[in-house]
Structures are given as structure tokens and as C-alpha cells.
């Protein structure tokens, strides 16, 4: 699959697109939680694949930190 840019109301995402997709086609983007990073700094000048939000809850469970993030409000 080739990479393409998906324009969404709350950001732009670079992701693999199937060959039958064309410019202007409506698509659904799924984000796997194991590939997310939370940062207090916005990195990347093009702002692709960056979502800004507010951490509303965080819990340490074992060796993991679980965060609930309010996005887009």
C-alpha cells in the first residue's frame, strides 16, 4: 500500500491507503493505541499525525501509564 494524507476535521494523518482510494474519497482512519505517544511538546513542523488534547486522567498500572485524553473539544 502507498502512503497518503488524510485530511480530518481535527488533523492531518499520513497513513497507508489501498490502491482503490482516490483524491476526495471518504475513508475511516483507525489508530492503534499501542502506537501512540503522549508528549507535552509538539514536534514536527508539518503537524502531520499530531493530535492536541488535554490529559483528564492518568493511572500507573504495573509498569504502564494509562492516560485518558480529551481530544478535539
C-alpha positions as CSV (number, residue, x, y, z in Angstrom):
1,X,0.0,0.0,0.0
2,X,1.1,3.5,-0.7
3,X,1.1,6.3,1.9
4,X,-1.3,9.1,1.5
5,X,-2.5,12.1,3.5
6,X,-6.0,12.0,5.1
7,X,-7.5,15.4,5.9
8,X,-9.7,15.2,9.0
9,X,-11.6,17.9,11.0
10,X,-9.0,17.7,13.8
11,X,-5.8,17.0,12.0
12,X,-3.9,15.5,9.0
13,X,-2.8,11.9,9.0
14,X,-0.2,10.1,6.9
15,X,-1.2,6.5,6.6
16,X,-1.3,3.6,4.1
17,X,-4.1,3.8,1.6
18,X,-5.4,1.0,-0.5
19,X,-4.9,1.4,-4.3
20,X,-8.6,1.9,-5.0
21,X,-8.6,5.2,-3.0
22,X,-8.6,8.4,-5.0
23,X,-8.5,12.1,-4.1
24,X,-11.6,13.1,-2.3
25,X,-12.7,9.6,-1.3
26,X,-14.2,9.2,2.2
27,X,-12.2,6.9,4.4
28,X,-12.1,5.7,8.1
29,X,-8.8,6.0,10.0
30,X,-8.2,3.6,12.8
31,X,-5.5,4.3,15.3
32,X,-3.9,1.5,17.3
33,X,-3.3,2.5,20.9
34,X,0.0,0.7,21.2
35,X,1.5,3.1,18.6
36,X,0.5,6.3,20.4
37,X,2.9,8.6,22.3
38,X,1.9,11.3,24.7
39,X,4.1,14.4,24.8
40,X,3.9,17.9,26.3
41,X,5.9,19.2,23.3
42,X,4.5,19.4,19.7
43,X,7.2,18.0,17.4
44,X,7.2,18.3,13.6
45,X,6.7,21.4,11.6
46,X,4.2,19.9,9.2
47,X,1.9,18.8,12.1
48,X,1.0,15.5,10.5
49,X,-0.1,12.7,12.8
50,X,-0.3,15.1,15.7
51,X,-3.5,15.4,17.8
52,X,-3.7,18.0,20.6
53,X,-5.7,17.2,23.7
54,X,-5.9,17.5,27.5
55,X,-5.0,14.7,29.8
56,X,-8.0,14.3,32.1
57,X,-6.8,11.2,34.0
58,X,-3.7,9.2,34.3
59,X,-3.1,5.9,36.2
60,X,0.0,3.8,36.8
61,X,-0.9,0.1,36.4
62,X,2.1,-2.2,36.8
63,X,4.8,-0.8,34.6
64,X,2.4,1.1,32.3
65,X,0.9,4.6,32.4
66,X,-2.7,4.8,31.2
67,X,-3.9,8.2,30.2
68,X,-7.4,9.4,29.3
69,X,-7.1,12.3,26.8
70,X,-9.9,14.7,25.8
71,X,-9.3,15.4,22.2
72,X,-11.0,17.9,19.9
73,X,-13.1,19.8,22.4
